[in-house]
Every structure is written in structure tokens, then in C-alpha cells.
């Protein structure tokens, strides 16, 4: 039976480190990191995410600014808010919660964010910096996955075959870049990939980011592999009116073959918000041309 990678505990450890670093910045350097989150409309999962982000931001001692806008907000008004936050010295990180309503051009809004404040790492500037191996703000979910993998492999990922299933700009592509940076051999698979089970079965590291419940079957997993499940899918429980969260991997069968696996919930999810706090701290230090406090060990 696989080791269960406890994302909740790892994330709590990271948040504690961030909190100590924020105390140093605030009290010794008179610098309080601030994160602004923009939520448009009433998408229930987004409301939960935004509430959690604000709570955890405050808990580590950072300033939290939440801007809730009506579903009908115009693109012009949204861009005006982003411009205002770009100029606000108290704000070091800006996150626009996705998805946005269909009348808004998501790329236009994301790329209006000052790349130095782009704590999601979604602007073309940060995506390009990461893809070319330069100093970028890195998307939070793949960064969280990487920190978990470094924990499992004690930082020695070099030479491993990593298969990333999913090619989104938010997870799959940046994940592949990060794994390449760690000297992994990386395959990126997607819905058109032929013989996906065999490709997955050749992976030392399998990252599932397809957004389909239990898509990756247990017998696709190589004995001794590490499985990182990025999926968060809500499904109904048969013969009941209740629902539950499951990943993209069929956990019970995969855990019999894997050496280590992340659970859902309690795996990648908590790491994503911890990485958002890390990115906000990093952005604050870079903007103010100050070193990142030395207690941070990632
Ligand atoms: N919606 C779902 N995941 C994310 C994320 O990582 N960042 C933003 N901005 N929106 C999201």
C-alpha cells in the first residue's frame, strides 16, 4: 500500500514558514505583503476558494483585499480595477479568480496584471519566463505539486520519467516546464494521446490534471510510481442525495501499486493556497528589492 502524501500537513508547514517570514518583513523591514483577489459573479466553488484564500492570507499576517464584482461588470470596469491595483503600493499580489463570465476576455484581463504582481503566474510574461527557464512567478498548483514531489524524492527528481496528463495553461504546461527544470524526462499527454494506459504505466511520476473523475485507472500505474492527483471533481454518491469530492485517479486501485499518492481532498488542494502565499511573499520582496527572509526552505 502506498504512502499517502499529506498535502494538508505539508501546506500547514509552509504556511507556518510564510508566517514567520511575514513577521520579519513587517517588524524588521516595515513591509507588509498584501494580496488582492477579484471575484466576479456568484460561481459557488469560486466563492469558497476566494473565502479560503482571504482567510489564509490574513492568518499568515498579510494584508488581504477582496473585491467582489457583480456578474454584469463590464470588461472596462474590471480592467480599471486591475490598473488601480497595479498602482497600489499596499498590493503586491493580484489574483483574478477564474472562470470569468463569458462576456469578458479572460486573456485581456490576465495580461493587464503587472507581471511583478501576477501571483497566479498566468500572464504571458511569467509563462514565457518559466518556459524559457528564467525567474518567473510560477502557477500555484504546479508549484504545489513540485514541492510535494521534492518532499517524496528528497529533492532528487533528476532523470525520472514524468508523465503529465493534461495540457492546460494553468497546470499541465507549467508542470511540464517545472519538471524539465528539475531534469526529469517529461511526456505531456492529452485527450488525443494514443495508448494512454501504456504511457502512464511507463511513468515514475504520474501527474493527473484532466478534470474527469477517476479517469486514470489503477492498473495504468507503474509499481512504485508516485502519483499526484490534481483533480477536484464533485460526484454524487450512488443511492443517496449526497455528493463527494474525488480526484482524476481511481485512488483505491492506484494506491495498491503506487509507492506514494496524493489523496483528494487533502492533497494538492491545500498546497495550491500555500503556494499562493509563497508567491505573494516572493512578489513583495522582488517589488521592494529586498531578499526573501532566510527561514524559507523551498
Ligand atoms: N480557478 C481555479 N483555479 C484557479 C487558480 O489557480 N487561479 C485562479 N485565478 N482561478 C482559478
py3Dmol code that shows the C-alpha trace and the ligand (Angstrom):
import py3Dmol

protein = """\
ATOM      1  CA  UNK A   1       0.000   0.000   0.000  1.00  0.00           C
ATOM      2  CA  UNK A   2       1.287   3.444  -0.997  1.00  0.00           C
ATOM      3  CA  UNK A   3       2.427   6.185   1.327  1.00  0.00           C
ATOM      4  CA  UNK A   4      -0.303   8.838   1.365  1.00  0.00           C
ATOM      5  CA  UNK A   5       1.250  12.247   0.712  1.00  0.00           C
ATOM      6  CA  UNK A   6      -0.303  14.531   3.313  1.00  0.00           C
ATOM      7  CA  UNK A   7      -0.794  17.822   1.450  1.00  0.00           C
ATOM      8  CA  UNK A   8      -2.695  19.264   4.375  1.00  0.00           C
ATOM      9  CA  UNK A   9       0.244  18.805   6.751  1.00  0.00           C
ATOM     10  CA  UNK A  10       2.849  19.939   4.204  1.00  0.00           C
ATOM     11  CA  UNK A  11       0.783  23.047   3.445  1.00  0.00           C
ATOM     12  CA  UNK A  12       0.422  23.828   7.159  1.00  0.00           C
ATOM     13  CA  UNK A  13       4.230  23.645   7.478  1.00  0.00           C
ATOM     14  CA  UNK A  14       4.673  26.007   4.517  1.00  0.00           C
ATOM     15  CA  UNK A  15       2.133  28.468   5.908  1.00  0.00           C
ATOM     16  CA  UNK A  16       3.994  28.492   9.221  1.00  0.00           C
ATOM     17  CA  UNK A  17       7.237  29.330   7.387  1.00  0.00           C
ATOM     18  CA  UNK A  18       5.473  32.084   5.444  1.00  0.00           C
ATOM     19  CA  UNK A  19       4.031  33.464   8.682  1.00  0.00           C
ATOM     20  CA  UNK A  20       7.498  33.711  10.295  1.00  0.00           C
ATOM     21  CA  UNK A  21       8.850  35.376   7.138  1.00  0.00           C
ATOM     22  CA  UNK A  22       5.947  37.859   7.065  1.00  0.00           C
ATOM     23  CA  UNK A  23       6.652  38.741  10.720  1.00  0.00           C
ATOM     24  CA  UNK A  24      10.257  39.521   9.813  1.00  0.00           C
ATOM     25  CA  UNK A  25       9.227  41.654   6.829  1.00  0.00           C
ATOM     26  CA  UNK A  26       6.590  43.507   8.821  1.00  0.00           C
ATOM     27  CA  UNK A  27       8.541  44.162  12.010  1.00  0.00           C
ATOM     28  CA  UNK A  28      12.142  44.435  10.825  1.00  0.00           C
ATOM     29  CA  UNK A  29      11.705  45.865   7.328  1.00  0.00           C
ATOM     30  CA  UNK A  30       8.401  47.701   7.739  1.00  0.00           C
ATOM     31  CA  UNK A  31       6.942  45.848   4.762  1.00  0.00           C
ATOM     32  CA  UNK A  32       3.594  44.050   4.927  1.00  0.00           C
ATOM     33  CA  UNK A  33       2.832  41.830   1.934  1.00  0.00           C
ATOM     34  CA  UNK A  34      -0.664  42.387   0.525  1.00  0.00           C
ATOM     35  CA  UNK A  35      -2.751  40.152  -1.740  1.00  0.00           C
ATOM     36  CA  UNK A  36      -5.786  41.408  -3.687  1.00  0.00           C
ATOM     37  CA  UNK A  37      -8.308  38.880  -5.006  1.00  0.00           C
ATOM     38  CA  UNK A  38     -11.016  39.791  -7.529  1.00  0.00           C
ATOM     39  CA  UNK A  39     -14.138  37.667  -7.698  1.00  0.00           C
ATOM     40  CA  UNK A  40     -16.700  38.289 -10.434  1.00  0.00           C
ATOM     41  CA  UNK A  41     -20.200  36.848 -10.073  1.00  0.00           C
ATOM     42  CA  UNK A  42     -21.567  34.092  -7.870  1.00  0.00           C
ATOM     43  CA  UNK A  43     -19.882  30.863  -9.035  1.00  0.00           C
ATOM     44  CA  UNK A  44     -20.231  28.826  -5.796  1.00  0.00           C
ATOM     45  CA  UNK A  45     -16.876  26.928  -5.913  1.00  0.00           C
ATOM     46  CA  UNK A  46     -15.073  30.222  -6.692  1.00  0.00           C
ATOM     47  CA  UNK A  47     -16.763  31.875  -3.712  1.00  0.00           C
ATOM     48  CA  UNK A  48     -15.439  29.089  -1.455  1.00  0.00           C
ATOM     49  CA  UNK A  49     -11.911  29.343  -2.909  1.00  0.00           C
ATOM     50  CA  UNK A  50     -11.827  33.128  -2.542  1.00  0.00           C
ATOM     51  CA  UNK A  51     -13.057  32.965   1.057  1.00  0.00           C
ATOM     52  CA  UNK A  52     -10.354  30.386   1.897  1.00  0.00           C
ATOM     53  CA  UNK A  53      -7.655  32.444   0.206  1.00  0.00           C
ATOM     54  CA  UNK A  54      -8.632  35.578   2.159  1.00  0.00           C
ATOM     55  CA  UNK A  55      -8.735  33.662   5.467  1.00  0.00           C
ATOM     56  CA  UNK A  56      -5.328  32.055   4.985  1.00  0.00           C
ATOM     57  CA  UNK A  57      -3.785  35.327   3.771  1.00  0.00           C
ATOM     58  CA  UNK A  58      -4.867  37.048   6.973  1.00  0.00           C
ATOM     59  CA  UNK A  59      -3.755  34.118   9.135  1.00  0.00           C
ATOM     60  CA  UNK A  60      -0.137  34.442   7.957  1.00  0.00           C
ATOM     61  CA  UNK A  61      -0.192  38.179   8.716  1.00  0.00           C
ATOM     62  CA  UNK A  62      -0.514  39.506   5.164  1.00  0.00           C
ATOM     63  CA  UNK A  63      -2.979  42.201   4.159  1.00  0.00           C
ATOM     64  CA  UNK A  64      -5.953  40.755   2.274  1.00  0.00           C
ATOM     65  CA  UNK A  65      -8.123  42.780  -0.111  1.00  0.00           C
ATOM     66  CA  UNK A  66     -11.157  41.057  -1.644  1.00  0.00           C
ATOM     67  CA  UNK A  67     -13.055  42.779  -4.470  1.00  0.00           C
ATOM     68  CA  UNK A  68     -16.409  41.200  -5.260  1.00  0.00           C
ATOM     69  CA  UNK A  69     -17.921  42.435  -8.517  1.00  0.00           C
ATOM     70  CA  UNK A  70     -21.318  41.809  -9.993  1.00  0.00           C
ATOM     71  CA  UNK A  71     -21.665  39.188 -12.763  1.00  0.00           C
ATOM     72  CA  UNK A  72     -22.654  42.043 -15.140  1.00  0.00           C
ATOM     73  CA  UNK A  73     -19.469  44.090 -14.596  1.00  0.00           C
ATOM     74  CA  UNK A  74     -18.057  45.399 -17.867  1.00  0.00           C
ATOM     75  CA  UNK A  75     -14.611  44.446 -19.095  1.00  0.00           C
ATOM     76  CA  UNK A  76     -13.691  48.148 -18.918  1.00  0.00           C
ATOM     77  CA  UNK A  77     -14.598  48.346 -15.207  1.00  0.00           C
ATOM     78  CA  UNK A  78     -12.689  45.148 -14.449  1.00  0.00           C
ATOM     79  CA  UNK A  79      -9.615  46.396 -16.318  1.00  0.00           C
ATOM     80  CA  UNK A  80      -9.861  49.713 -14.440  1.00  0.00           C
ATOM     81  CA  UNK A  81      -9.789  47.854 -11.125  1.00  0.00           C
ATOM     82  CA  UNK A  82      -6.744  45.818 -12.224  1.00  0.00           C
ATOM     83  CA  UNK A  83      -4.978  49.058 -13.243  1.00  0.00           C
ATOM     84  CA  UNK A  84      -5.787  50.615  -9.862  1.00  0.00           C
ATOM     85  CA  UNK A  85      -4.399  47.560  -8.031  1.00  0.00           C
ATOM     86  CA  UNK A  86      -1.270  47.587 -10.239  1.00  0.00           C
ATOM     87  CA  UNK A  87      -0.599  51.107  -8.930  1.00  0.00           C
ATOM     88  CA  UNK A  88      -1.469  50.403  -5.284  1.00  0.00           C
ATOM     89  CA  UNK A  89       1.717  50.146  -3.174  1.00  0.00           C
ATOM     90  CA  UNK A  90      -0.059  48.119  -0.477  1.00  0.00           C
ATOM     91  CA  UNK A  91      -0.857  45.396  -3.033  1.00  0.00           C
ATOM     92  CA  UNK A  92       1.966  43.036  -4.062  1.00  0.00           C
ATOM     93  CA  UNK A  93      -0.125  40.212  -5.476  1.00  0.00           C
ATOM     94  CA  UNK A  94      -3.219  40.325  -7.714  1.00  0.00           C
ATOM     95  CA  UNK A  95      -5.363  37.280  -8.426  1.00  0.00           C
ATOM     96  CA  UNK A  96      -8.417  37.332 -10.677  1.00  0.00           C
ATOM     97  CA  UNK A  97     -10.461  34.252  -9.819  1.00  0.00           C
ATOM     98  CA  UNK A  98     -11.367  32.169 -12.868  1.00  0.00           C
ATOM     99  CA  UNK A  99     -13.649  31.409 -14.594  1.00  0.00           C
ATOM    100  CA  UNK A 100     -14.826  34.870 -15.626  1.00  0.00           C
ATOM    101  CA  UNK A 101     -18.263  35.460 -17.225  1.00  0.00           C
ATOM    102  CA  UNK A 102     -18.337  34.783 -20.969  1.00  0.00           C
ATOM    103  CA  UNK A 103     -18.703  38.465 -21.975  1.00  0.00           C
ATOM    104  CA  UNK A 104     -15.217  39.148 -20.595  1.00  0.00           C
ATOM    105  CA  UNK A 105     -11.988  38.379 -22.468  1.00  0.00           C
ATOM    106  CA  UNK A 106     -10.078  36.413 -19.815  1.00  0.00           C
ATOM    107  CA  UNK A 107      -6.699  36.772 -21.545  1.00  0.00           C
ATOM    108  CA  UNK A 108      -7.087  40.553 -21.784  1.00  0.00           C
ATOM    109  CA  UNK A 109      -7.792  40.799 -18.060  1.00  0.00           C
ATOM    110  CA  UNK A 110      -4.985  38.413 -17.012  1.00  0.00           C
ATOM    111  CA  UNK A 111      -2.451  40.189 -19.202  1.00  0.00           C
ATOM    112  CA  UNK A 112      -3.427  43.566 -17.748  1.00  0.00           C
ATOM    113  CA  UNK A 113      -1.953  42.427 -14.410  1.00  0.00           C
ATOM    114  CA  UNK A 114       1.520  43.809 -13.710  1.00  0.00           C
ATOM    115  CA  UNK A 115       3.727  40.682 -14.188  1.00  0.00           C
ATOM    116  CA  UNK A 116       5.530  41.515 -10.926  1.00  0.00           C
ATOM    117  CA  UNK A 117       2.178  41.202  -9.108  1.00  0.00           C
ATOM    118  CA  UNK A 118       0.937  38.200 -11.108  1.00  0.00           C
ATOM    119  CA  UNK A 119       0.934  35.692  -8.227  1.00  0.00           C
ATOM    120  CA  UNK A 120      -1.003  33.172 -10.352  1.00  0.00           C
ATOM    121  CA  UNK A 121       1.835  33.187 -12.904  1.00  0.00           C
ATOM    122  CA  UNK A 122      -0.753  33.351 -15.712  1.00  0.00           C
ATOM    123  CA  UNK A 123       0.464  36.395 -17.688  1.00  0.00           C
ATOM    124  CA  UNK A 124       2.307  35.730 -20.936  1.00  0.00           C
ATOM    125  CA  UNK A 125       5.356  37.323 -19.328  1.00  0.00           C
ATOM    126  CA  UNK A 126       5.525  34.843 -16.458  1.00  0.00           C
ATOM    127  CA  UNK A 127       4.502  31.900 -18.666  1.00  0.00           C
ATOM    128  CA  UNK A 128       7.303  32.865 -21.083  1.00  0.00           C
ATOM    129  CA  UNK A 129       9.864  33.306 -18.317  1.00  0.00           C
ATOM    130  CA  UNK A 130       9.022  29.855 -16.932  1.00  0.00           C
ATOM    131  CA  UNK A 131       9.054  28.211 -20.376  1.00  0.00           C
ATOM    132  CA  UNK A 132      12.500  29.668 -21.060  1.00  0.00           C
ATOM    133  CA  UNK A 133      13.912  28.690 -17.680  1.00  0.00           C
ATOM    134  CA  UNK A 134      14.027  32.214 -16.248  1.00  0.00           C
ATOM    135  CA  UNK A 135      12.966  33.642 -12.910  1.00  0.00           C
ATOM    136  CA  UNK A 136       9.150  33.604 -13.059  1.00  0.00           C
ATOM    137  CA  UNK A 137       6.229  33.729 -10.709  1.00  0.00           C
ATOM    138  CA  UNK A 138       5.071  30.116 -11.141  1.00  0.00           C
ATOM    139  CA  UNK A 139       1.393  28.991 -11.188  1.00  0.00           C
ATOM    140  CA  UNK A 140       0.432  27.843  -7.691  1.00  0.00           C
ATOM    141  CA  UNK A 141      -0.979  24.371  -8.404  1.00  0.00           C
ATOM    142  CA  UNK A 142       2.036  23.016 -10.317  1.00  0.00           C
ATOM    143  CA  UNK A 143       4.352  24.678  -7.783  1.00  0.00           C
ATOM    144  CA  UNK A 144       2.490  22.834  -5.004  1.00  0.00           C
ATOM    145  CA  UNK A 145       2.836  19.549  -6.921  1.00  0.00           C
ATOM    146  CA  UNK A 146       6.560  20.151  -7.357  1.00  0.00           C
ATOM    147  CA  UNK A 147       7.066  20.829  -3.648  1.00  0.00           C
ATOM    148  CA  UNK A 148       5.282  17.551  -2.857  1.00  0.00           C
ATOM    149  CA  UNK A 149       7.464  15.647  -5.352  1.00  0.00           C
ATOM    150  CA  UNK A 150      10.640  17.192  -3.910  1.00  0.00           C
ATOM    151  CA  UNK A 151       9.437  16.031  -0.490  1.00  0.00           C
ATOM    152  CA  UNK A 152       8.832  12.454  -1.699  1.00  0.00           C
ATOM    153  CA  UNK A 153      12.127  12.207  -3.633  1.00  0.00           C
ATOM    154  CA  UNK A 154      14.186  14.235  -1.176  1.00  0.00           C
ATOM    155  CA  UNK A 155      14.892  16.744  -3.986  1.00  0.00           C
ATOM    156  CA  UNK A 156      16.348  14.175  -6.440  1.00  0.00           C
ATOM    157  CA  UNK A 157      13.931  14.205  -9.372  1.00  0.00           C
ATOM    158  CA  UNK A 158      16.691  14.160 -11.971  1.00  0.00           C
ATOM    159  CA  UNK A 159      16.349  11.523 -14.692  1.00  0.00           C
ATOM    160  CA  UNK A 160      12.864  10.345 -13.671  1.00  0.00           C
ATOM    161  CA  UNK A 161      10.223   9.870 -16.338  1.00  0.00           C
ATOM    162  CA  UNK A 162       7.309  12.168 -15.545  1.00  0.00           C
ATOM    163  CA  UNK A 163       4.017  11.828 -17.405  1.00  0.00           C
ATOM    164  CA  UNK A 164       1.712  14.829 -17.112  1.00  0.00           C
ATOM    165  CA  UNK A 165      -1.842  14.038 -18.225  1.00  0.00           C
ATOM    166  CA  UNK A 166      -3.458  17.361 -19.201  1.00  0.00           C
ATOM    167  CA  UNK A 167      -2.096  20.310 -21.178  1.00  0.00           C
ATOM    168  CA  UNK A 168      -3.832  23.321 -19.647  1.00  0.00           C
ATOM    169  CA  UNK A 169      -2.074  26.652 -19.251  1.00  0.00           C
ATOM    170  CA  UNK A 170      -2.882  26.569 -15.518  1.00  0.00           C
ATOM    171  CA  UNK A 171      -1.469  23.120 -14.685  1.00  0.00           C
ATOM    172  CA  UNK A 172      -0.224  20.827 -17.485  1.00  0.00           C
ATOM    173  CA  UNK A 173       2.102  23.161 -19.398  1.00  0.00           C
ATOM    174  CA  UNK A 174       3.722  24.880 -16.388  1.00  0.00           C
ATOM    175  CA  UNK A 175       4.016  21.496 -14.631  1.00  0.00           C
ATOM    176  CA  UNK A 176       5.942  20.146 -17.624  1.00  0.00           C
ATOM    177  CA  UNK A 177       8.274  23.182 -17.585  1.00  0.00           C
ATOM    178  CA  UNK A 178       8.922  22.801 -13.852  1.00  0.00           C
ATOM    179  CA  UNK A 179       9.679  19.085 -14.185  1.00  0.00           C
ATOM    180  CA  UNK A 180      12.053  19.783 -17.085  1.00  0.00           C
ATOM    181  CA  UNK A 181      13.795  22.344 -14.882  1.00  0.00           C
ATOM    182  CA  UNK A 182      14.294  19.503 -12.353  1.00  0.00           C
ATOM    183  CA  UNK A 183      15.907  17.395 -15.119  1.00  0.00           C
ATOM    184  CA  UNK A 184      13.022  14.958 -15.447  1.00  0.00           C
ATOM    185  CA  UNK A 185      12.221  13.359 -18.809  1.00  0.00           C
ATOM    186  CA  UNK A 186       8.740  14.733 -19.438  1.00  0.00           C
ATOM    187  CA  UNK A 187       5.839  13.425 -21.521  1.00  0.00           C
ATOM    188  CA  UNK A 188       2.711  15.570 -21.810  1.00  0.00           C
ATOM    189  CA  UNK A 189      -0.379  13.509 -22.592  1.00  0.00           C
ATOM    190  CA  UNK A 190      -3.878  14.689 -23.501  1.00  0.00           C
ATOM    191  CA  UNK A 191      -7.207  13.564 -24.889  1.00  0.00           C
ATOM    192  CA  UNK A 192      -5.714  12.646 -28.298  1.00  0.00           C
ATOM    193  CA  UNK A 193      -2.771  10.685 -26.898  1.00  0.00           C
ATOM    194  CA  UNK A 194      -2.686   7.134 -28.251  1.00  0.00           C
ATOM    195  CA  UNK A 195      -2.384   4.257 -25.827  1.00  0.00           C
ATOM    196  CA  UNK A 196      -2.538   6.439 -22.750  1.00  0.00           C
ATOM    197  CA  UNK A 197      -2.585   3.466 -20.304  1.00  0.00           C
ATOM    198  CA  UNK A 198       0.787   2.232 -21.614  1.00  0.00           C
ATOM    199  CA  UNK A 199       2.313   5.728 -21.454  1.00  0.00           C
ATOM    200  CA  UNK A 200       1.081   6.181 -17.877  1.00  0.00           C
ATOM    201  CA  UNK A 201       2.461   2.753 -16.977  1.00  0.00           C
ATOM    202  CA  UNK A 202       5.946   3.928 -18.032  1.00  0.00           C
ATOM    203  CA  UNK A 203       5.898   6.851 -15.578  1.00  0.00           C
ATOM    204  CA  UNK A 204       7.993   7.126 -12.429  1.00  0.00           C
ATOM    205  CA  UNK A 205       5.953  10.257 -11.703  1.00  0.00           C
ATOM    206  CA  UNK A 206       2.357  10.495 -12.878  1.00  0.00           C
ATOM    207  CA  UNK A 207       0.603  13.868 -12.628  1.00  0.00           C
ATOM    208  CA  UNK A 208      -3.127  13.703 -13.400  1.00  0.00           C
ATOM    209  CA  UNK A 209      -4.748  17.018 -14.361  1.00  0.00           C
ATOM    210  CA  UNK A 210      -7.619  16.154 -16.688  1.00  0.00           C
ATOM    211  CA  UNK A 211     -10.654  17.196 -14.654  1.00  0.00           C
ATOM    212  CA  UNK A 212     -12.505  13.893 -15.098  1.00  0.00           C
ATOM    213  CA  UNK A 213     -13.418  11.807 -12.060  1.00  0.00           C
ATOM    214  CA  UNK A 214     -11.468   8.542 -11.716  1.00  0.00           C
ATOM    215  CA  UNK A 215     -10.198   8.845 -15.304  1.00  0.00           C
ATOM    216  CA  UNK A 216      -6.818   7.268 -14.511  1.00  0.00           C
ATOM    217  CA  UNK A 217      -7.318   3.605 -13.668  1.00  0.00           C
ATOM    218  CA  UNK A 218      -5.287   1.836 -11.013  1.00  0.00           C
ATOM    219  CA  UNK A 219      -3.759  -0.624 -13.488  1.00  0.00           C
ATOM    220  CA  UNK A 220      -2.316   2.280 -15.522  1.00  0.00           C
ATOM    221  CA  UNK A 221       0.024   2.984 -12.608  1.00  0.00           C
ATOM    222  CA  UNK A 222       3.506   1.507 -12.581  1.00  0.00           C
ATOM    223  CA  UNK A 223       4.518  -0.394  -9.452  1.00  0.00           C
ATOM    224  CA  UNK A 224       6.472   2.000  -7.237  1.00  0.00           C
ATOM    225  CA  UNK A 225       5.411   5.192  -9.061  1.00  0.00           C
ATOM    226  CA  UNK A 226       4.495   8.470  -7.397  1.00  0.00           C
ATOM    227  CA  UNK A 227       1.004   9.690  -8.293  1.00  0.00           C
ATOM    228  CA  UNK A 228      -0.012  13.349  -7.964  1.00  0.00           C
ATOM    229  CA  UNK A 229      -3.740  13.851  -8.417  1.00  0.00           C
ATOM    230  CA  UNK A 230      -4.658  17.439  -9.293  1.00  0.00           C
ATOM    231  CA  UNK A 231      -8.336  16.702  -9.961  1.00  0.00           C
ATOM    232  CA  UNK A 232     -11.069  18.030  -7.710  1.00  0.00           C
ATOM    233  CA  UNK A 233     -14.349  16.617  -9.043  1.00  0.00           C
ATOM    234  CA  UNK A 234     -17.659  16.644  -7.214  1.00  0.00           C
ATOM    235  CA  UNK A 235     -19.706  13.490  -7.868  1.00  0.00           C
ATOM    236  CA  UNK A 236     -22.971  12.181  -6.449  1.00  0.00           C
ATOM    237  CA  UNK A 237     -22.836   9.238  -4.110  1.00  0.00           C
ATOM    238  CA  UNK A 238     -24.970   6.411  -5.585  1.00  0.00           C
ATOM    239  CA  UNK A 239     -28.315   5.761  -3.829  1.00  0.00           C
ATOM    240  CA  UNK A 240     -28.059   8.954  -1.829  1.00  0.00           C
ATOM    241  CA  UNK A 241     -28.644  12.664  -2.394  1.00  0.00           C
ATOM    242  CA  UNK A 242     -25.165  13.482  -1.132  1.00  0.00           C
ATOM    243  CA  UNK A 243     -22.031  14.391  -3.085  1.00  0.00           C
ATOM    244  CA  UNK A 244     -18.317  13.921  -2.501  1.00  0.00           C
ATOM    245  CA  UNK A 245     -15.002  15.144  -3.914  1.00  0.00           C
ATOM    246  CA  UNK A 246     -12.874  12.718  -5.892  1.00  0.00           C
ATOM    247  CA  UNK A 247      -9.710  13.071  -7.946  1.00  0.00           C
ATOM    248  CA  UNK A 248      -8.821  12.228 -11.544  1.00  0.00           C
ATOM    249  CA  UNK A 249      -7.244   8.971 -10.337  1.00  0.00           C
ATOM    250  CA  UNK A 250      -9.082   5.890  -9.110  1.00  0.00           C
ATOM    251  CA  UNK A 251      -7.416   6.182  -5.717  1.00  0.00           C
ATOM    252  CA  UNK A 252      -8.236   2.791  -4.193  1.00  0.00           C
ATOM    253  CA  UNK A 253      -6.811   0.751  -7.073  1.00  0.00           C
ATOM    254  CA  UNK A 254      -3.891   3.111  -7.799  1.00  0.00           C
ATOM    255  CA  UNK A 255      -2.782   3.105  -4.151  1.00  0.00           C
ATOM    256  CA  UNK A 256      -2.164  -0.661  -4.344  1.00  0.00           C
ATOM    257  CA  UNK A 257       0.574  -0.183  -6.953  1.00  0.00           C
ATOM    258  CA  UNK A 258       1.984   3.296  -6.307  1.00  0.00           C
ATOM    259  CA  UNK A 259       4.767   3.922  -3.795  1.00  0.00           C
ATOM    260  CA  UNK A 260       3.273   7.317  -2.930  1.00  0.00           C
ATOM    261  CA  UNK A 261      -0.005   9.019  -3.855  1.00  0.00           C
ATOM    262  CA  UNK A 262      -1.872  12.219  -3.013  1.00  0.00           C
ATOM    263  CA  UNK A 263      -5.418  11.933  -1.637  1.00  0.00           C
ATOM    264  CA  UNK A 264      -8.413  14.042  -2.720  1.00  0.00           C
ATOM    265  CA  UNK A 265      -9.297  16.047  -0.723  1.00  0.00           C
ATOM    266  CA  UNK A 266      -6.225  16.841   1.399  1.00  0.00           C
ATOM    267  CA  UNK A 267      -3.539  16.517  -1.287  1.00  0.00           C
ATOM    268  CA  UNK A 268      -2.818  19.128  -3.954  1.00  0.00           C
ATOM    269  CA  UNK A 269      -5.686  21.470  -2.916  1.00  0.00           C
ATOM    270  CA  UNK A 270      -4.181  22.836   0.322  1.00  0.00           C
ATOM    271  CA  UNK A 271      -0.756  23.138  -1.330  1.00  0.00           C
ATOM    272  CA  UNK A 272      -2.187  25.458  -4.002  1.00  0.00           C
ATOM    273  CA  UNK A 273      -3.207  28.130  -1.499  1.00  0.00           C
ATOM    274  CA  UNK A 274       0.056  27.737   0.457  1.00  0.00           C
ATOM    275  CA  UNK A 275       1.913  28.403  -2.810  1.00  0.00           C
ATOM    276  CA  UNK A 276      -0.226  31.473  -3.453  1.00  0.00           C
ATOM    277  CA  UNK A 277       1.024  32.834  -0.125  1.00  0.00           C
ATOM    278  CA  UNK A 278       4.618  31.944  -1.065  1.00  0.00           C
ATOM    279  CA  UNK A 279       4.209  33.753  -4.399  1.00  0.00           C
ATOM    280  CA  UNK A 280       2.720  36.819  -2.685  1.00  0.00           C
ATOM    281  CA  UNK A 281       5.680  36.958  -0.314  1.00  0.00           C
ATOM    282  CA  UNK A 282       8.123  36.480  -3.214  1.00  0.00           C
ATOM    283  CA  UNK A 283       6.396  39.226  -5.222  1.00  0.00           C
ATOM    284  CA  UNK A 284       6.510  41.624  -2.269  1.00  0.00           C
ATOM    285  CA  UNK A 285      10.250  41.030  -1.790  1.00  0.00           C
ATOM    286  CA  UNK A 286      11.047  41.403  -5.511  1.00  0.00           C
ATOM    287  CA  UNK A 287       8.977  44.579  -5.911  1.00  0.00           C
ATOM    288  CA  UNK A 288      10.738  46.108  -2.917  1.00  0.00           C
ATOM    289  CA  UNK A 289      14.168  44.860  -3.970  1.00  0.00           C
ATOM    290  CA  UNK A 290      14.688  43.026  -0.698  1.00  0.00           C
ATOM    291  CA  UNK A 291      15.870  39.463  -0.070  1.00  0.00           C
ATOM    292  CA  UNK A 292      13.397  36.735   0.825  1.00  0.00           C
ATOM    293  CA  UNK A 293      13.676  36.007   4.597  1.00  0.00           C
ATOM    294  CA  UNK A 294      16.161  33.196   5.157  1.00  0.00           C
ATOM    295  CA  UNK A 295      13.861  30.932   7.190  1.00  0.00           C
ATOM    296  CA  UNK A 296      12.119  29.876   3.978  1.00  0.00           C
ATOM    297  CA  UNK A 297      13.394  26.490   2.810  1.00  0.00           C
ATOM    298  CA  UNK A 298      11.735  25.919  -0.572  1.00  0.00           C
TER     299      UNK A 298
END
"""
ligand_1 = """\
11
LIG
N -9.811 28.922 -10.680
C -9.470 27.642 -10.423
N -8.166 27.551 -10.106
C -7.658 28.795 -10.157
C -6.375 29.340 -9.919
O -5.385 28.644 -9.612
N -6.267 30.692 -10.078
C -7.322 31.468 -10.422
N -7.109 32.773 -10.561
N -8.541 30.986 -10.652
C -8.693 29.658 -10.515
"""
view = py3Dmol.view(width=600, height=400)
view.addModel(protein, "pdb")
view.setStyle({"model": 0}, {"cartoon": {"style": "trace"}})
view.addModel(ligand_1, "xyz")
view.setStyle({"model": 1}, {"stick": {}})
view.zoomTo()
view.show()
